[in-house]
């Protein structure tokens, strides 16, 4: 029996991205994850960082809550490679 696992993905995006760009990036990340259910996207907004991360002093935070049977094996690599994602954190609930 396959039970769904709950995940929370926190994304720190470059500040200055337009809403359309953030929405497109969020949709792209969701497609990288694979099959998901019960998704909830929460935009936290722009926050000042304690220190520079990849030459950025501020970042827009987006939180994705979702359930999935299996995550794509290359998800972490894709998140690191995207230039608009400063940092990310995946939490298994």
C-alpha positions in Angstrom: 0.0 0.0 0.0 1.4 3.4 -1.0 0.7 6.1 1.6 1.2 9.7 0.8 4.0 11.6 2.6 3.5 15.2 3.5 6.3 17.6 2.6 7.0 21.3 3.0 9.4 23.0 0.5 10.6 26.5 1.4 12.1 28.5 -1.5 14.1 31.6 -1.2 13.7 33.4 -4.5 15.7 36.4 -5.8 14.0 39.7 -4.9 12.7 41.8 -7.8 11.0 38.9 -9.7 7.6 39.9 -11.0 4.5 38.0 -9.8 4.2 36.3 -13.2 7.9 35.1 -13.0 7.3 33.8 -9.4 4.1 32.0 -10.4 5.9 30.4 -13.4 8.9 29.4 -11.3 6.5 27.9 -8.7 4.7 25.9 -11.4 8.0 24.7 -12.8 9.1 23.5 -9.4 5.8 21.7 -8.9 6.3 19.9 -12.3 9.9 18.9 -11.1 8.4 17.3 -8.0 6.3 14.9 -9.9 2.8 13.7 -8.8 1.5 15.7 -5.9 -1.8 16.1 -4.1 -3.2 18.6 -1.7 -0.8 21.4 -2.7 -0.9 24.7 -1.0 1.3 27.6 -2.0 1.9 30.3 0.6 3.8 33.5 -0.4 5.5 34.9 2.7 7.0 37.9 0.9 10.3 39.7 0.9 12.6 39.4 4.0 15.9 40.9 4.8 18.7 38.2 5.1 21.1 38.1 8.0 24.0 37.8 5.5 24.6 37.9 1.8 23.6 34.7 0.0 24.7 34.5 -3.6 25.2 38.3 -3.6 21.6 38.9 -2.3 20.7 40.8 0.8 16.9 40.2 0.5 14.8 37.2 -0.7 11.2 36.4 -1.4 10.0 33.4 0.5 7.5 30.9 -0.9 6.3 27.8 1.0 4.8 24.8 -0.8 3.0 22.2 1.3 2.1 19.0 -0.6 1.7 15.3 -0.4 3.5 12.8 -2.7 4.3 9.1 -3.0 7.7 9.6 -4.4 9.8 12.7 -5.2 11.9 13.1 -8.4 15.4 11.9 -7.8 16.9 15.0 -9.4 14.8 17.6 -7.6 17.5 18.9 -5.3 19.9 19.2 -8.2 17.3 21.2 -10.3 16.6 23.5 -7.3 20.3 24.2 -6.9 20.9 24.9 -10.6 18.0 27.4 -11.0 19.5 30.9 -10.8 16.3 32.5 -9.4 16.3 30.2 -6.4 18.8 31.4 -3.8 18.3 28.6 -1.4 15.7 25.9 -0.5 14.8 23.6 2.3 12.7 20.4 2.0 11.0 19.2 5.2 9.3 15.8 5.5 6.2 16.2 7.8 
